[in-house]
Amino acid sequence: MMTNQEVLTTYEAMQTLTGQMVTAATNADWDALEELEQRISTHVAALKANEEKVVLESAGRLRKVALIKQILEDDRKIRDLTMPWMAQLSKLINSTGTERRLANAYGA
């Protein structure tokens, strides 16, 4: 079971990681982004398993809300940076599939 401080420390660590993810996405460092995403998943799993039993006092709740808001803002920035890249990748994959079908149909 996590303590109140451990819950807040976990959210703070996640907020730090999402900030690093924004930097990685800005720099198109997809390997770093993936590694950071995996690290966040570990924190999320810990919270899912333990946070429900923890009751935060007023100041702790306010800190948690502020951290979650920053995490969500970082998530929006990451999506804004990755969506064009994902669309380009999808277009490339679809184009390659079309080329392969044409080559199969008409010979290369």
VENQUITA-V51212 format. One record per residue. N is the residue number from 1. BURIAL is 1 if it has 24 or more other ideal C-beta (glycine too) atoms within 12 Angstrom, else 0. Layout:
[[N,BURIAL] [N,BURIAL]]
This chain:
[[1,0] [2,0] [3,0] [4,0] [5,0] [6,0] [7,1] [8,1] [9,0] [10,1] [11,1] [12,0] [13,1] [14,1] [15,1] [16,0] [17,1] [18,1] [19,1] [20,1] [21,1] [22,1] [23,0] [24,1] [25,1] [26,0] [27,0] [28,0] [29,0] [30,0] [31,0] [32,0] [33,1] [34,0] [35,0] [36,1] [37,1] [38,0] [39,0] [40,1] [41,0] [42,0] [43,1] [44,0] [45,0] [46,0] [47,1] [48,0] [49,0] [50,0] [51,1] [52,0] [53,0] [54,1] [55,0] [56,0] [57,0] [58,0] [59,0] [60,0] [61,0] [62,0] [63,0] [64,1] [65,0] [66,0] [67,1] [68,1] [69,0] [70,0] [71,1] [72,0] [73,0] [74,1] [75,1] [76,0] [77,0] [78,1] [79,0] [80,0] [81,0] [82,1] [83,0] [84,0] [85,0] [86,0] [87,0] [88,0] [89,0] [90,0] [91,0] [92,0] [93,0] [94,0] [95,0] [96,0] [97,0] [98,0] [99,0] [100,0] [101,0] [102,0] [103,0] [104,0] [105,0] [106,0] [107,0] [108,0]]
